[in-house]
Amino acid sequence: MSNSQKKKGLLIPIPAPKECWEVVSMDFITGLPVSGGFDAILVTVDKLTKRAKYAPTYSTADAKDTAKVFFDAVVRHHGLPKVIISDRDSKFISAFWKSLMKLMRIKLSMTTAHRAQADGQTERQNLVLEDALIFIFSYHGDDWVKHLGTIEYAHSTLVNASTKFAPFELDTGRKVSNIMAAEMKDLLQS
């Protein structure tokens, strides 16, 4: 085998992004109780800053619906990414999604089948969000949609172990006072 051939089974890492929101990963949290008409969350994570966006959606959403949610939650605030990393969810492998990403010149990078954990950053983000949702369910019942922004904000202002900065600070260049962080720190980082 020549040195230029890929060895079977080895992961080829995506180069570290140079700009915020240049490379993002996307995944869904599903199976949630209905809240405000939604039963799922689209989780989008910026690979450079580790900042996440949590957008309510529904489990029956198709690729067009997901594109609208992605635009409202991410693109209108941060611009188009150059790369989207995702699992092989039917929404992300549909002809519509692939055509739309090609039109917008966004490279799609799919995790291998049955190895969604290859995108560990998004999987960790999902676990953090799921823990926070359990906390919300225990104190506020199933009305998680109205608390989703608070959870997103609190998490973005906590110092990330790998970057040593809060994702909010890396993304915006501003330190932020987070009154909630002290109370939610144990929950979100456990």
C-alpha positions in Angstrom: 0.0 0.0 0.0 1.4 3.4 -0.9 1.7 6.2 1.6 -0.9 8.2 -0.4 -3.6 5.7 0.2 -5.9 6.0 3.1 -5.6 3.2 5.6 -8.9 1.5 6.2 -10.6 2.4 9.4 -8.5 5.5 10.2 -10.3 8.8 10.8 -9.2 11.8 8.8 -9.5 14.8 11.1 -10.9 18.0 9.8 -8.3 20.8 10.0 -8.9 23.3 12.9 -11.0 26.2 11.7 -9.4 29.6 11.5 -12.6 31.6 12.0 -15.6 31.4 14.2 -18.6 29.6 12.7 -16.4 28.4 9.7 -16.9 24.7 10.7 -20.0 23.6 12.6 -21.4 20.3 13.7 -25.1 19.5 13.8 -27.2 16.9 15.5 -30.7 16.5 16.9 -32.0 15.7 20.3 -35.3 13.9 19.9 -37.9 12.1 22.0 -38.7 15.2 24.1 -42.1 15.9 25.5 -44.0 18.3 23.3 -43.5 21.9 24.4 -44.8 24.9 22.4 -45.5 22.5 19.5 -41.8 21.2 19.5 -40.5 17.8 20.4 -36.8 18.0 19.3 -33.8 20.3 19.3 -31.3 21.1 16.5 -27.9 21.4 18.2 -25.3 23.3 16.2 -21.8 23.7 17.6 -19.0 26.0 16.3 -15.9 23.9 16.2 -13.5 26.8 17.0 -15.2 28.5 20.0 -17.3 25.5 21.1 -20.3 27.8 21.3 -23.6 26.0 20.7 -27.0 27.1 19.4 -30.1 25.2 20.5 -33.1 25.6 18.2 -36.4 24.0 18.9 -37.8 21.9 16.1 -39.9 18.8 15.7 -39.0 15.2 15.0 -41.0 15.0 11.8 -39.2 18.0 10.3 -37.8 17.4 6.8 -34.7 18.8 5.2 -36.5 22.0 4.1 -37.8 22.6 7.6 -34.3 21.9 9.1 -32.7 24.4 6.6 -35.1 27.1 7.8 -34.3 26.4 11.4 -30.6 26.3 10.7 -30.8 29.7 8.9 -32.8 31.3 11.7 -30.6 29.9 14.5 -27.2 30.1 12.9 -26.8 31.7 9.5 -28.6 35.0 10.1 -26.4 35.6 13.1 -23.0 34.2 12.0 -23.1 33.8 8.3 -22.7 30.6 6.2 -20.2 28.0 7.5 -17.7 26.5 5.1 -18.1 23.0 6.5 -21.0 21.2 8.3 -20.3 18.0 10.1 -23.2 15.8 10.8 -24.4 12.2 11.2 -26.2 10.5 8.4 -29.7 11.6 9.5 -32.1 11.3 6.6 -32.5 15.1 6.6 -28.7 15.6 6.0 -28.4 13.0 3.2 -31.5 14.1 1.3 -31.2 15.4 -2.3 -32.6 18.7 -1.2 -30.1 19.2 1.7 -27.1 18.2 -0.5 -28.3 20.5 -3.4 -28.8 23.4 -1.0 -25.4 23.0 0.6 -23.8 22.7 -2.9 -25.5 25.9 -4.0 -24.3 27.7 -0.8 -20.8 26.2 -1.3 -20.9 24.4 2.1 -18.9 21.2 2.3 -20.8 18.4 4.0 -18.7 16.0 6.2 -20.6 13.0 7.4 -19.6 10.8 10.3 -19.5 7.2 9.4 -22.6 5.0 9.8 -23.0 3.8 13.4 -20.2 6.0 14.6 -21.9 9.3 15.3 -19.7 9.5 18.4 -16.9 10.3 15.9 -18.1 13.9 16.4 -17.5 13.9 20.1 -17.9 17.6 20.5 -21.6 17.6 19.5 -22.3 14.4 21.4 -20.8 16.0 24.6 -22.9 19.1 23.9 -26.0 16.9 23.6 -25.3 15.3 26.9 -24.9 18.7 28.6 -28.1 19.9 27.1 -30.0 16.7 28.1 -28.7 17.1 31.7 -30.0 20.7 31.7 -33.3 19.6 30.3 -33.7 17.0 33.1 -33.1 19.9 35.6 -35.7 22.0 33.8 -38.2 19.1 33.7 -37.8 18.5 37.5 -38.5 22.2 38.4 -40.7 23.5 35.5 -42.4 20.4 34.0 -42.4 19.8 30.3 -42.2 23.5 29.3 -38.6 23.3 28.1 -38.9 25.6 25.0 -39.2 28.8 27.0 -36.0 27.8 29.0 -33.9 26.8 26.0 -32.4 30.2 25.5 -31.4 30.5 29.2 -29.7 27.1 29.0 -27.9 28.1 25.8 -26.7 31.4 27.4 -25.6 29.8 30.6 -23.6 27.1 28.8 -22.0 29.6 26.5 -20.7 31.6 29.4 -19.0 28.8 31.2 -15.2 28.3 30.7 -14.5 25.4 28.4 -11.9 22.9 29.6 -10.2 22.6 26.2 -10.1 26.3 25.3 -9.8 27.8 28.8 -12.3 30.4 27.7 -16.0 30.8 27.7 -17.5 30.1 24.2 -19.3 33.4 24.4 -16.0 35.3 25.0 -14.2 33.5 22.1 -17.2 34.2 19.8 -17.8 37.8 20.6 -14.5 39.0 22.1 -16.4 40.1 25.3 -16.3 38.7 28.8 -19.7 38.4 30.2 -21.0 38.4 33.7 -23.1 35.3 34.2 -25.2 35.3 37.4 -26.7 31.9 36.5 -23.3 30.3 35.8 -22.5 29.7 39.5 -25.8 27.9 40.0 -25.8 25.9 36.8 -22.1 25.1 36.7 -22.3 21.8 38.5 -25.3 20.8 36.5 -23.8 21.7 33.1 -20.3 20.4 33.7 -21.1 17.2 35.6 
